[in-house]
Amino acid sequence: MRVPIRERCVRACARANATLKFAAATVVICRGERSPESLADTVAINVVSVREESAPDDMVPVDWTLFTSEPIETEEQILAIVDWYRARWTIEEFNKSLKTGCAFEKRQLCSKSTIDNALARFTPVAWHCYECEPPAAAVRRSPS
């Protein structure tokens, strides 16, 4: 199956051949001395595995194991989970632009209103910085 892998892809194609596997699992909760009595003994989770089949020789293939409480009954649901995980790169790069490019954290703003005002001013700037910078470097294999 061909699935989107990278949002701002440095590869010629934003889609890659990947094998998707999925299963429901039950995880046993280990109780500690301070665990509340109401803590369940087990929790049901769903697992989605995404493995890129034929990455270019100079790139590390995508190999994700995603744990979720979302349903995995249809192909559409599984692809949505993969898409949500893929979107995290955009979110991380935008937040990096906000923190470093706009020095948001260094401003040490104290009140909610000053934080809101600063976010209103810096969000468009951070987005522009994000859009202008080259795609995050793809993970490349080091030369042997």
N, C-alpha and C positions, 0 to 999 in steps of 0.2 A: 504494500500500500504506500502511496506517496503522501506524505504529510508535511505541512510547513514546519520547519525546524527553527530557523533564525529570522527574527523580525527585520533586522537591518543586515542582511546577509552579505558577506564578502565573497561568497561563492557566486558563480555565474547564475545559479538557479536557487531560488528561495525554497524550493521543495527538495526533499531527499527521499530515497527509498528507505523505508524503515519497517522493521517488524514490530507489530504491536501485539502484546500479550496482556491478558487481564484475568483476574481471579478475585474471588471473595476470600477473605481470610478472617480468622478469629485469633486475637492476641490475648494471651493470658496476662493478667495484671499481677505483678509481684507486689505483695503488701509489705510495707515497712511497719515499724513500731508505731509510727505516728499517722498511719493511714486511717482516714475516716471509715467508720463502719459502713457508710452508705456507698463506698467505692465498689463498683461492680467487679466481679471476678474475671470477666472477659469483656472485650470490646470487639465489635465487628467492624472491619475495614475492607476497602476495596483497593486493589493494587493494579497499577497499569505500568507495563514495561515498554519502553521505546528504545529500540536499538537500530542504529543506522547501519544499513547493509554494505554500502559501497562508498565510503568516504574517500576523498582524494588522498593520495599517498602522504601528502604533507600536513594532513589535518587529523586530529583525534576524532574518531566517530562519536556521535551522540550516543550516550548510554544512560538513560534516565529510568529510575524506579520511583514512581509516584504513588504515594499513599493518600487515600481520600475517603471521605464519607459520602461522596456523591455517587449516584447510581451509575452502574456500568453495563446496563442491560442492552443498549443499542449502540451501533457504530457512531451515531451522532453524539451520544453522551460521552463516549470514550474520546472522540476527537475534540470535544469541548474541553475536557480535562487537560489534554495535551496542549490545546491552544491557550488555556489559562496559564499553564506553566511557562509556555513560550513567551507570553506577554510580560513575565517578570523581568526580562532583560530590559524592555522599554521602561518599566517603572524604576528599576535600579539605576539606569543611565540618567533618567530625568532627575531622580533624587540626588544623584551625584552632581549634576549640573547645578541644582539648587543649593547644595551644601558647599561645593567648592567654587563654582563659577560665580555665585552670588554671595558667598561667604555668609550664608544664612545663620549657621550655628554660632559663628564668631560674634554676631551682633548682640548676643545675650539679652534678648528682648524679654521683658518681665510680665507685661499684662497681656491678656487675651486680645485686646483691641490693637495693641502695637504689633503683635504676631500676625493677626488677621490682615492689618494694613500692609505689613511687609510682604506677606504671602501674595496679596493682591498685586503688589507692584513687581515682585520678583518672579512670579510664576510665568508670565509671558517671556521674560528675559531668559529664564532657565530653559524654557521650551525652545526658544530660538537657539540658544547655545547647544542644546541637545540635537536639534536639526542640522546645525552647521558642522558639528564635529564629525569626523569619519566614523564609520561603524566600529564598534568595539572590536579589537583585534580578535580574530578567530583563534581558537586554541590550536596551535601548530605543534607538530612533533619536533622535538629538537633533533638536529642532525646527528646521525650516528657516527 
